Amino acid sequence: MIIEVLYFSWVRERVGRSKETIETDAPTIAQLVDELISRDPAYGVAFKDLSQIKVAVDQELGDFTTPLINVCEVAFFPPMTGG
């Protein structure tokens, strides 16, 4: 499947791009991350501590076990704070 992957804040800075379109057969977000890490060391730096990264799938919050079935977009970003 072909999906749009978006990166925000320091995740974007570490990966070196704000978005990309990739073809993947990864069944879950975690396996997508593993695939990205195997492509380039910059992804390994960005995804070193997954507890510091949130994920959205088609603009809905998910987690690293979320399946990638019929997904168009995955976004990675640091945790948000507010007040």
Backbone as CSV, one residue per row, in Angstrom:
resi,resn,N_x,N_y,N_z,CA_x,CA_y,CA_z,C_x,C_y,C_z
1,MET,0.837,-1.177,0.000,0.000,0.000,0.000,0.879,1.237,0.000
2,ILE,0.347,2.317,-0.495,1.065,3.588,-0.516,0.422,4.501,0.520
3,ILE,1.260,5.050,1.407,0.759,5.945,2.452,1.607,7.204,2.520
4,GLU,0.985,8.253,2.971,1.663,9.525,3.238,2.101,9.505,4.700
5,VAL,3.378,9.764,4.952,3.906,9.787,6.314,4.324,11.219,6.624
6,LEU,3.789,11.759,7.727,4.064,13.141,8.138,4.880,13.134,9.426
7,TYR,5.806,14.083,9.523,6.660,14.217,10.703,6.557,15.646,11.216
8,PHE,6.410,15.801,12.528,6.244,17.117,13.124,7.284,17.377,14.201
9,SER,7.604,18.656,14.399,8.465,19.139,15.474,9.843,18.480,15.409
10,TRP,10.359,18.024,16.547,11.713,17.466,16.555,11.791,16.136,15.809
11,VAL,10.675,15.441,15.623,10.695,14.229,14.805,11.061,14.617,13.372
12,ARG,10.447,15.678,12.870,10.744,16.194,11.530,12.216,16.592,11.422
13,GLU,12.715,17.280,12.444,14.108,17.724,12.421,15.073,16.547,12.369
14,ARG,14.787,15.502,13.114,15.682,14.341,13.155,15.608,13.497,11.889
15,VAL,14.418,13.392,11.306,14.254,12.630,10.072,14.787,13.423,8.877
16,GLY,14.670,14.739,8.950,15.175,15.575,7.871,14.166,15.886,6.786
17,ARG,12.884,15.653,7.079,11.829,15.985,6.114,10.499,16.098,6.852
18,SER,9.567,16.793,6.270,8.265,16.965,6.917,7.255,15.909,6.483
19,LYS,7.470,15.342,5.299,6.549,14.297,4.835,7.203,13.513,3.718
20,GLU,6.630,12.346,3.477,7.065,11.516,2.361,5.959,10.530,2.034
21,THR,5.961,10.081,0.822,5.031,9.049,0.384,5.836,7.768,0.245
22,ILE,5.370,6.716,0.913,6.114,5.460,0.860,5.185,4.306,0.507
23,GLU,5.788,3.272,-0.046,5.070,2.030,-0.291,5.520,1.037,0.769
24,THR,4.561,0.417,1.436,4.875,-0.500,2.522,3.875,-1.638,2.577
25,ASP,4.342,-2.748,3.124,3.466,-3.882,3.418,3.366,-4.080,4.925
26,ALA,3.865,-3.112,5.697,3.855,-3.224,7.162,2.411,-3.341,7.658
27,PRO,2.131,-4.325,8.506,0.769,-4.491,9.007,0.410,-3.582,10.182
28,THR,1.427,-3.036,10.877,1.167,-2.163,12.026,2.111,-0.968,11.993
29,ILE,1.804,0.024,12.825,2.674,1.198,12.944,4.069,0.774,13.406
30,ALA,4.154,-0.126,14.383,5.458,-0.565,14.891,6.304,-1.164,13.770
31,GLN,5.703,-1.942,12.921,6.458,-2.546,11.825,6.806,-1.520,10.753
32,LEU,5.966,-0.500,10.592,6.312,0.602,9.708,7.551,1.329,10.238
33,VAL,7.579,1.575,11.538,8.736,2.229,12.155,9.991,1.384,11.940
34,ASP,9.901,0.076,12.151,11.048,-0.808,11.919,11.539,-0.709,10.476
35,GLU,10.588,-0.651,9.556,10.935,-0.529,8.138,11.649,0.797,7.870
36,LEU,11.141,1.871,8.439,11.776,3.180,8.257,13.192,3.187,8.830
37,ILE,13.351,2.629,10.025,14.669,2.585,10.675,15.665,1.809,9.807
38,SER,15.206,0.762,9.159,16.110,-0.034,8.318,16.526,0.714,7.054
39,ARG,15.790,1.756,6.682,16.085,2.518,5.465,17.183,3.546,5.642
40,ASP,17.275,4.148,6.853,18.197,5.272,7.032,18.474,5.475,8.514
41,PRO,19.719,5.716,8.902,20.050,5.918,10.314,19.310,7.100,10.957
42,ALA,18.909,8.085,10.180,18.187,9.240,10.731,16.879,8.805,11.390
43,TYR,16.234,7.796,10.833,14.999,7.294,11.436,15.286,6.632,12.780
44,GLY,16.416,5.950,12.876,16.809,5.339,14.139,16.979,6.367,15.233
45,VAL,17.526,7.521,14.878,17.673,8.622,15.835,16.305,9.165,16.221
46,ALA,15.458,9.384,15.246,14.132,9.957,15.506,13.262,9.030,16.349
47,PHE,13.338,7.724,16.088,12.467,6.760,16.755,13.165,5.993,17.875
48,LYS,14.235,6.552,18.403,15.013,5.876,19.440,14.180,5.567,20.685
49,ASP,13.322,6.513,21.096,12.508,6.340,22.295,11.038,6.527,21.920
50,LEU,10.370,5.435,21.616,8.978,5.514,21.150,8.029,6.048,22.209
51,SER,8.429,6.014,23.472,7.563,6.573,24.518,7.455,8.093,24.399
52,GLN,8.336,8.690,23.603,8.331,10.137,23.413,7.687,10.551,22.091
53,ILE,7.024,9.610,21.431,6.404,9.889,20.138,4.949,9.440,20.166
54,LYS,4.085,10.289,19.655,2.670,9.963,19.463,2.443,9.710,17.977
55,VAL,1.356,9.036,17.686,1.049,8.700,16.304,-0.427,8.943,16.028
56,ALA,-0.707,9.416,14.829,-2.082,9.554,14.357,-2.203,8.807,13.036
57,VAL,-3.313,8.122,12.874,-3.585,7.363,11.660,-4.843,7.941,11.042
58,ASP,-4.698,8.469,9.849,-5.802,9.166,9.179,-6.439,10.188,10.121
59,GLN,-5.591,10.953,10.794,-5.947,12.074,11.674,-6.691,11.659,12.938
60,GLU,-6.532,10.395,13.345,-7.086,9.911,14.611,-5.946,9.339,15.438
61,LEU,-5.896,9.687,16.719,-4.828,9.175,17.562,-4.834,7.653,17.582
62,GLY,-3.648,7.095,17.509,-3.485,5.657,17.568,-2.287,5.337,18.439
63,ASP,-1.785,4.139,18.290,-0.554,3.764,18.980,0.236,2.855,18.049
64,PHE,1.332,2.327,18.554,2.219,1.569,17.693,1.691,0.182,17.343
65,THR,0.584,-0.231,17.949,-0.047,-1.502,17.586,-1.184,-1.308,16.581
66,THR,-1.482,-0.074,16.230,-2.575,0.224,15.303,-2.306,-0.429,13.943
67,PRO,-3.287,-1.159,13.408,-3.114,-1.780,12.094,-3.112,-0.743,10.973
68,LEU,-2.417,-1.065,9.921,-2.355,-0.187,8.743,-3.232,-0.737,7.623
69,ILE,-4.489,-0.969,7.919,-5.424,-1.487,6.934,-6.179,-0.310,6.325
70,ASN,-6.073,-0.176,5.011,-6.743,0.913,4.288,-6.385,2.292,4.831
71,VAL,-5.149,2.478,5.249,-4.691,3.748,5.807,-4.111,4.614,4.694
72,CYS,-4.427,5.905,4.732,-3.887,6.846,3.761,-2.749,7.683,4.342
73,GLU,-2.805,7.955,5.664,-1.854,8.878,6.260,-1.475,8.451,7.677
74,VAL,-0.181,8.554,7.983,0.336,8.308,9.332,1.164,9.532,9.709
75,ALA,0.944,10.036,10.915,1.695,11.202,11.391,2.388,10.872,12.700
76,PHE,3.641,11.317,12.837,4.424,11.124,14.052,4.751,12.487,14.646
77,PHE,4.568,12.625,15.944,4.798,13.915,16.609,5.093,13.676,18.088
78,PRO,5.762,14.648,18.737,6.019,14.516,20.165,4.737,14.735,20.966
79,PRO,4.718,14.273,22.222,3.540,14.503,23.055,3.241,15.999,23.166
80,MET,1.978,16.314,23.238,1.558,17.715,23.347,1.213,18.039,24.799
81,THR,1.427,19.278,25.153,1.003,19.747,26.463,0.118,20.953,26.253
82,GLY,-0.657,21.252,27.221,-1.548,22.399,27.093,-1.962,22.880,28.467
83,GLY,-2.669,23.950,28.459,-3.084,24.446,29.751,-4.183,25.441,29.648
